[in-house]
């Protein structure tokens, strides 16, 4: 049987580093030896925005308002705005690892707020977003495309609906979060240095969490003790 040769990842024509796949004679051997080549230091704001903000005015976003008017924003402008808002968060005492709740409509300010949190090492959580927890554990090596397929084929849901999907590894010390932000899939991960994440009893299917329960889950706290009081939506202002 012919051997399976390793692939070399390229990024903008540059070698991204050692191959993640080692040479193997069978698929099982290739699968078992696979490892993600994760950089020691990686920032989403740098990868998605800053590396394109080279002073050339390269187009990043086109916003169309309700009247049909358009606003074109470059990567340079997005990077500058997100840096300035990151400084605002810092002045307000928000630090690395904190959760930033973002309550904004689809607008220019939305990616700026997310990028400001990302570049400062914070976790931004869109308020009002549905959070779905997959009960069964997944292989920690699964990437965004594989997890999206799990959502679609096994959970019978839409991975591109803007819902935050939460997965855990078998040891329950790592979580993965997959969400569609309107322009692409985002994959986040957290590992507890001690202990395990509180998880529902093992069974098939999913459960839905509130944004508060999600924040507690991220901290490794017992989110199951928190219950939201049902509130009837008003129909009149007075």
N, C-alpha and C positions, 0 to 999 in steps of 0.2 A: 504494500500500500504506500502511495506517495505521501511524503510528509506534508504537514500544513505549515506554511511559512508565516512568520510573524508580520504584522502590518506596522507601518511607521506612520504616526499621525502627523499631518502637515497643517500648518496654520499660516495663512497668507504667504504661502510659498516657503515658510521657514520650518525647520525641523523642531517639533514641539518637545523633543526629548526621547528617552528610551521607549521602545515599543511596549505596549501594555500586554501584547500577546507573545508568548514564547513559542518556539517551534515545537510541534507535537506531531505524533503519528496518528492519533485518533481524536475525534471531537471531544470525547469525555476527558481525555488528558488536557486538551486545550482549555476546556471549560473549568476544570478544577484548578488549573494553574493561573487563570486569569486574575489580574489585579489592576485596580484603577491607579493610574499614575497621577496622584493628586499633589499639586505643588504645596510646599510648606506654607507659603503665603499666597492667598488668592482673594481678590476682591471683585465682586460682581460689578460694582460701579466702574472699576477700571476696565474690566473685560467688555462691558456693554457700551460704555460711553467714552471714558478718558482716552483710550487708545485711538479713537477716531477724532478726538478734539485736538487737531494739530495746527490750528490757526488758519486752515484753508476755507472755513465756512461750510464744510460738508453738511449736507442736509440730513437731519435726524428725524424730524417730525413734521407732519402736515396736519394742522387742526382745522376742521371745517365746523363753523358754528351753525346755529339754527337758521340763520338768514342766508346761509350758503357762502358766507365770507371765509376766506382761508388765511391762516397764519402759518408761515414757514419758519421753523426754528432749527438752527444748526447744532451740531454736537458741541461746538465751543460755547454756545449760549446755554445749553442744557447743563454742561459740566460746571460753568460758572454759577448758574442759579442753584444747583444742588450743593455746591461747596458753600455758598453763602447761607443756605438753609441748614446745612450741617453745623455751621458755626452757631446758628440760632439755637439748635438743639443742645449744643455743648454749653452755651451760656445758661440755658434753662436747667442744667444739671443732668441731662440725659447722657448716659455713658455706655461704653461698649457692653453688649449683651442685653441691654434693656429692650423692651418691646415698645414699638411706636405704633399706635393705632391711627390709621389713616382713613379719614371720612371725607372723601372727595368723589365727585363725578368724573367721568372720562374727560379729562382736560389736560392741558400742558402741565398744570401744577401736580397732577397725580404722579407721573414718572419722576418729576423733580423731587417730590417728597420721598418716594421709595429709594431713589439713588442717594439722597442725602443720608438716609438711615443706613443703607448698605455700605457706603464709603466710611462710615463711622463705626462699623462693626455691630450695628443694631439690627433687630429683626422687625420689619414693618408688617403689620397685620391690618388688612382692609376691614373696617367695621361694616357689619351688615353682610359680610360674605359667609356663605354656607360652609361649614366645616364638617367633613365626613371622615370618620375613622374606620379603616378596614380592620376587622377583628383578627383575622388570621395573619400570622407572621409571614414575612417575605424574605427572600434571599437578599442580604445586604449589598450584593454586587449589582442588583438591578438598577439600571439607569432610567432616565425619564421616558424614553420610548417604550421600554419594557413595562414600566409601571402604568403608562397610559394604556397599553394593551390590556393589562390586568383589569383596569377600571372598565374598559369597554367590553371585554369578552367575559370576564368573571363576575364583575359587580354590576354589569349591564347598565352602566351609567355613561355620561358624556364627560370625558376628561378635559374638554375645551369649553366648558360652560362657566368657568370662573370660580368653581367650587374648590376649596382647599381640601385635598385628600391627604390623610395621614396614615403612614405605614410604620410598622415596627419590625425589627429583626427578631430572630428566635430567642436571643438572650435578653431581649426587652431593655437593653441599655442604649439603643440607638433608634432614632426616629427619622423618617424621611417625609418631606412635605412636597407635594406636587400641585401646582396651580397654573392655570392659563391666565396671563395678565392682560390679554388683549392683543399682544404682539408676538407672543411666544410662550412656550412652556418654561416654567421656573422650577428648579429642584433645590431644596434646602435640606440640610441634615444636622442633627444634634446628637452628641454622645454624652451620656452621664459618666462622670469620672468615678462616682460611687453610687451604688444602689441601682434600682431599676425603675422604669416608668410604670405608673399605675395603669393597669390595662383591664378591660372588661373580661369576663369569663370567656375562655376560648370556645368559639363557635363560628359558624359561617355567617357572612353578611357584614353589615355596617351599622354604625350608630352615628347620630348627629350631635355635635357639640356646639355650645355658644362660644363667642369670642373670649369670654371670661374663663370658661372651662379649658379652652385651648391654651390660654396664658398659664393656667395652673399646671396643665399637662407638661408644658415646656419646662417648667421649674422643677418637675419631678414630684409635684404635690398631688394629693388625693383629690382630683377634680370631681370625683363621683359624689362627694359630699355637698357639692354646690348645686342648688336647684333654682332655676329662674322662676319667679312668681309670674303667672300668666296675667297679662294686662290687656284689657279690651281697648282696641283702637278707637279714639274719639271720632265722632262724625261731625261735630260742631266746634268752632273755636271758643264759644262761650255758652 
